[in-house]
Every structure is written in structure tokens, then in C-alpha cells.
Amino acid sequence: MKNQKDILSKLNINALNPMQELALETISSSDNTILLSPTGTGKTLAFLLPVLDLLDLNNPEVQALILVPSRELAIQIEQVLRDMGTGFKVNAIYGGRAMSKDKIELKHTPAILIGTPGRILDHFMADRFTKDHINTLVLDEFDKSLEVGFEEQMT
């Protein structure tokens, strides 16, 4: 893990919990992982740490896409990533805000893009960023995305 101690220090975390340790080990050695753990157990950090290892600072394109069911979760994950101070650009895009704001942010392409399925699909359809470099897809709270009606957009 690149600078894991530095990242944890910035987040005021002394050590990963057992679920996070196991998730880090599993995600790092597997192409596909499903992480099931109750709310509040640190799943966000558990998937973000290995995602960071897959990113290339020299690649100016979107490399990781995180789909979430709500703007609140998109903003929360974006803030955690910013607090980590990794040097990677990150943006959250979601419905309920001006599309023009998304367009401006996407012109300065983030390495990590977080968004709700409908808004991400809008940008996919308009070809506002290349999908060719996305090597990591995270479906956070996938079940909730389906519950709130994003099945078609997720497909």
C-alpha cells in the first residue's frame, strides 16, 4: 500500500480494523470482491485504499468509477478522498445540481469519479470523458441503488 501510514495519519486513524485488513488483502489479490459489513464499520476506507494502489499519477484520465445511490454518499466519499491527501484529483457528480458544474469539473479530468448512476449515465451518453482508462468499478451500496430505482442506469 502506497503511503498507507501517511493516509491513516491524515484521517486520524491509528490502525485498520480487522474487516478493513481482510478487505485490503482480498481486494488486492482478486479481480472481483463483494464487501458485506454493517453501516459504520469503515467499508469506504476498506475499498478506497486498494483502489488508490491501482491508480497511475501519470494517467490524466478517469481510472476509477464509484457508483453510489445518493448525492450524500457521493459527497461523503469525495470528502474522505480529499482528506486522504493522495494527490489524485477526485470529483463527485450527481443529480440535483447544475449539469454545467459537472461539465466544468470534468474538463479537469479526475482520476477518481464518484457519482449517482443517472448522472454518470448522462455524462457517458454525452461522451464527456473517456471510459477507456477506467480499470476499477466500485458499486457502493449497490442494493440501495437498485431499491431507489437505478436498475436500468446501473445496467
N, C-alpha and C positions, 0 to 999 in steps of 0.2 A: 504494500500500500504506500503510495506516494505521500509523504508528509502527514501520515495519519495522526501522529502525536501533535503536530502543529495545528491540524484541523480540530482535533478534540480540545486542545487548549483554547483555541479561539471560541469554541462553543461552551467553555467551562465544564467540560466532561473529563473526568479522570480516567475512566476505562469504559470499554464497551460491555454491555450486559451479555449474558450467555446466548440469548436469541440473536443479537447482533453479531457476535463472534461466529456462530454457526451459519448465519446468513452470509456473512462475508466469505467464509470458507466455501460454502455451497455455490454461491453465485460466481465466485472466481474460477470454479472448476466445472461449471455446467453451462450449456448454451441456453437452457430454459429453466427458470426457477419459479415456483409459486411460494410465496411467503405468507403464511397464515399466523396471525398473532393478534391478541386483543388490542383495542384502541389504547394509545398511551404507552406502548411498550418500546417505541423507538424504531418502528419499521422504516420511516423516512430515512433516517441516518443509515439503517441497515442496507438499503438499496442504493443510496447515493454514494457511499464510499467506494463500492466496486465499480459503479458507473464512471466515477472520476478516473479510475485506472484505465479505462478504455478510451479516454479522450486524448486527442493529439493537439497540443498547443499550436502546432504549425498548420492545422487544417482550419481554414476560415469558414467552413460550412457547418450547418446543423449536424451534429453527430449523435445526439441522444434526444429522444422524444418521450416525454412523460405525459400520458393522458390521465386526466382526473375528472371526476363528476361535477365539481363545483369551482367557482371562482375563488372561494375562500381557501380551498385546499391548494389551488394553483398559486395563490399569493403566499401561502404559508411555506410551500416548498421552495418557491423563489427566494423568500427571505432566509430560509435555512442555508441555501446555497450561497447567497451573498455573505451571510455571517461566517461561512466556512473560509472565505477569502482565498479561493483556489486560483484565481487569475483567469478563469473561464467566464466568458460572457453568458449570462442566463436571462431569459425573458419569459414572462407568463402572459399568455393571451387567452381571452375568454369573452363570452357573450356578456352584454350589459355595459360595454364601454365602446367608445368610438372606434370603428374599424380603422380610421385614419391614424390613430395612435399605434395600433398594431403594425400598420404599414411602415411607419417611421422606424419602429423598433426592429422590424425585420430587414430593413435596409442595412442595418449594422448587425449582420447575422450572428445570432448567439450559437455557442457550442451546444448548449442545452436549451431546449424549447419545452415549456410546460404549457398545457392548455386543455380546455374542455373539448370534447370530441366535435361538437358542432362548429366551433370557431376554427379548430385545426383543419377540419374538412373544407371550410370556406377558403382558407389560405392554400390548401392543397389544390383545390379546383381552379384557383386563380394563378397557380404556379408562382407564388410569391417567394418561395425558397426551394432549393433543390433537395430532393429526397435521396439523392444518390449516395450521400455520405452518412446517412443515418444507419448506425450499426447497433444501436441499442434502443429498445422499445420497452417502456415501463407502463403497465396498466395499473395505476394505483386506485384502490377501491373499485376494482372492475365490477364487482357485484352491484355497487351503488350506481355506477354508470348505467348498467342495464335497468335497474329499478327506476331510475328517473327518465328512462325512455331514449337512451343513446344507442340502442342496439344497432340501428341502421348506420349511424355515423361511425360506430366502432368497427363495423364490418368494412 
